Amino acid sequence: ETPHMHQPGVQVLEEVHVRCVEARVIVEVISGCEGAERTLRHFHGAQ
């Protein structure tokens, strides 16, 4: 028996996992950009 036989369920789980990771990265990037914008605005307001 090959340990990595592609069962449909396993493939779906792997795809879902990849999508979740991608979504998390996108959310982190977006929140990072928002944080940078807020910081820039704060500095502009302080001047």
NORTA-V808739 format. One record per residue. N is the residue number from 1. PHI is phi in whole degrees, -180 to 180 (* if undefined). PSI is psi as a letter, one per 20 degrees, with the letter a starting at -180 (none if undefined). Layout:
# NORTA-V808739
N_PHI_PSI ; N_PHI_PSI
This chain:
# NORTA-V808739
1_*_p ; 2_-83_p ; 3_-67_h ; 4_-110_l ; 5_-78_p ; 6_-81_n ; 7_-83_q ; 8_-55_g ; 9_-61_g ; 10_-64_g ; 11_-62_g ; 12_-62_g ; 13_-61_g ; 14_-62_g ; 15_-64_g ; 16_-62_g ; 17_-61_g ; 18_-61_g ; 19_-64_g ; 20_-63_g ; 21_-63_g ; 22_-61_g ; 23_-62_g ; 24_-64_g ; 25_-62_g ; 26_-62_g ; 27_-62_g ; 28_-63_g ; 29_-63_g ; 30_-64_g ; 31_-67_h ; 32_-64_g ; 33_-65_g ; 34_-63_g ; 35_-63_g ; 36_-64_g ; 37_-62_g ; 38_-62_g ; 39_-64_g ; 40_-62_g ; 41_-62_g ; 42_-61_g ; 43_-66_g ; 44_-65_h ; 45_-68_h ; 46_-71_h ; 47_-76_none
